[in-house]
């Protein structure tokens, strides 16, 4: 019998994904991954619990030694309080160590590198954003990715039909 309450088990322990940016893995060759905390308002956390987030158009910028997530859309719940005026595309501050940010500044200034959000997830009751340092893929690299994905699907279909 479990001693944890249902609220604790849903947010603690194993990472549970809130949202994923699949487009980032298709458009960028990922070189390094980082986990950053996020500064959120109360209504945003409640909306994240309900899965009301879109990460596809998001990107990360570094301004004055601080990192910000731009373009991440968190849609407010209909039950949001009347005294709060929610802004669904508000710029959210990301929390990383200064040494990590300094290292990323140097990499991002190199041509072709970008910081992209990969996913949002719960970790010990807090919302974390996994960001990646990636280099934009050329068109032929994207075609190779599609070709590999279709090849894997064909192999899985053949194995499935063979096992019947």
C-alpha positions as CSV (number, residue, x, y, z in Angstrom):
1,X,0.0,0.0,0.0
2,X,1.4,3.4,-1.0
3,X,1.8,6.1,1.6
4,X,2.0,9.0,-0.9
5,X,-1.1,10.9,-1.7
6,X,-2.3,11.1,-5.3
7,X,-1.1,14.7,-5.6
8,X,2.4,13.8,-4.5
9,X,2.7,10.8,-6.7
10,X,1.7,12.7,-9.8
11,X,4.3,15.4,-9.4
12,X,7.2,13.7,-7.5
13,X,9.4,10.9,-8.4
14,X,9.8,10.1,-12.1
15,X,9.8,13.0,-14.4
16,X,6.3,13.5,-15.9
17,X,6.1,15.4,-19.2
18,X,3.9,18.4,-19.5
19,X,4.7,19.4,-23.1
20,X,7.2,18.4,-25.8
21,X,8.6,20.3,-28.7
22,X,9.0,17.6,-31.4
23,X,9.7,20.1,-34.1
24,X,12.9,21.1,-32.4
25,X,14.4,17.6,-32.8
26,X,13.5,17.7,-36.5
27,X,14.8,21.2,-37.2
28,X,18.0,21.1,-35.0
29,X,20.9,18.8,-34.5
30,X,21.1,18.7,-30.7
31,X,24.5,18.9,-29.1
32,X,24.0,19.6,-25.4
33,X,21.0,19.5,-23.1
34,X,20.3,21.5,-20.0
35,X,17.6,21.5,-17.3
36,X,16.4,25.0,-16.2
37,X,13.9,26.1,-13.6
38,X,11.2,28.5,-14.6
39,X,9.7,31.6,-12.9
40,X,6.0,31.2,-13.3
41,X,2.8,32.8,-11.9
42,X,0.2,30.8,-10.0
43,X,-2.3,30.7,-12.8
44,X,0.4,29.4,-15.2
45,X,1.2,26.5,-12.9
46,X,-2.5,25.6,-12.7
47,X,-2.8,25.7,-16.5
48,X,0.3,23.5,-16.8
49,X,-1.3,20.9,-14.5
50,X,-4.2,20.8,-17.0
51,X,-1.8,20.6,-20.0
52,X,-2.8,24.0,-21.5
53,X,0.6,24.7,-23.1
54,X,2.2,24.9,-26.5
55,X,6.0,24.9,-26.8
56,X,6.4,24.5,-30.6
57,X,7.1,28.2,-31.4
58,X,9.2,28.8,-28.3
59,X,12.9,29.8,-28.3
60,X,15.4,30.9,-25.7
61,X,17.3,34.2,-25.6
62,X,20.1,35.5,-23.4
63,X,19.8,39.2,-22.3
64,X,22.1,40.8,-19.8
65,X,23.3,37.5,-18.4
66,X,19.8,36.1,-17.9
67,X,17.9,33.5,-20.0
68,X,14.3,34.0,-21.1
69,X,11.8,31.6,-22.8
70,X,9.9,33.5,-25.5
71,X,6.9,32.1,-27.5
72,X,5.8,29.5,-25.1
73,X,2.1,29.8,-24.9
74,X,0.3,28.9,-21.7
75,X,-3.4,29.3,-22.1
76,X,-5.3,30.4,-18.9
77,X,-8.0,28.2,-17.5
78,X,-11.6,29.5,-17.7
79,X,-11.7,29.4,-13.9
80,X,-8.8,31.9,-13.6
81,X,-9.3,34.5,-10.9
82,X,-10.9,37.8,-11.9
83,X,-8.2,39.9,-10.2
84,X,-5.5,38.4,-12.5
85,X,-5.1,39.4,-16.1
86,X,-3.3,36.5,-17.7
87,X,-1.0,37.0,-20.6
88,X,-0.7,33.7,-22.5
89,X,2.6,34.6,-24.3
90,X,4.4,36.2,-21.4
91,X,8.2,36.0,-21.5
92,X,9.3,33.6,-18.8
93,X,12.6,33.7,-17.0
94,X,14.7,30.5,-17.0
95,X,17.0,29.7,-14.0
96,X,20.5,28.3,-14.6
97,X,23.8,28.7,-12.9
98,X,25.9,31.7,-14.0
99,X,28.7,29.5,-15.2
100,X,26.3,27.6,-17.5
101,X,24.9,30.8,-18.9
102,X,28.3,32.3,-19.6
103,X,29.3,29.1,-21.4
104,X,26.1,29.2,-23.5
105,X,26.6,32.8,-24.4
106,X,29.9,31.9,-26.1
107,X,28.4,29.0,-28.0
108,X,25.3,30.9,-29.1
109,X,27.4,33.7,-30.5
110,X,29.0,31.2,-32.9
111,X,27.3,31.0,-36.2
112,X,24.5,28.4,-36.5
113,X,23.9,27.7,-32.8
114,X,20.5,28.3,-31.2
115,X,18.9,27.6,-27.8
116,X,15.6,25.7,-28.2
117,X,13.2,24.4,-25.5
118,X,12.7,20.6,-25.8
119,X,10.1,19.9,-23.2
120,X,8.5,21.0,-19.9
121,X,8.3,18.5,-17.1
122,X,7.6,18.2,-13.4
123,X,10.6,17.4,-11.1
124,X,10.1,17.1,-7.4
125,X,7.0,19.3,-7.6
126,X,8.6,22.1,-9.7
127,X,8.3,22.9,-13.4
128,X,11.5,22.4,-15.3
129,X,12.3,23.3,-18.9
130,X,14.8,21.1,-20.8
131,X,16.6,23.4,-23.2
132,X,19.1,22.3,-25.9
133,X,22.0,23.9,-27.7
134,X,21.5,22.9,-31.3
135,X,22.7,23.7,-34.8
136,X,20.1,24.2,-37.5
137,X,19.7,21.3,-39.9
138,X,20.1,21.8,-43.6
139,X,17.3,20.6,-45.9
140,X,19.2,17.4,-46.9
141,X,19.6,16.5,-43.2
142,X,15.9,16.8,-42.7
143,X,15.3,14.5,-45.7
144,X,17.7,12.0,-44.2
145,X,15.8,12.1,-40.9
146,X,12.5,11.5,-42.7
147,X,14.0,8.6,-44.7
148,X,15.4,7.0,-41.5
149,X,12.0,7.4,-39.7
150,X,10.1,5.8,-42.6
151,X,12.7,2.9,-42.8
152,X,12.1,2.2,-39.1
153,X,8.3,2.1,-39.6
154,X,8.7,-0.4,-42.5
155,X,10.8,-2.6,-40.4
156,X,8.3,-2.5,-37.5
157,X,5.4,-3.3,-39.9
158,X,7.3,-6.3,-41.4
159,X,8.1,-7.6,-37.9
160,X,4.5,-7.2,-36.8
161,X,3.1,-8.9,-39.8
162,X,5.7,-11.7,-39.5
163,X,4.7,-12.4,-35.9
164,X,1.1,-13.1,-36.7
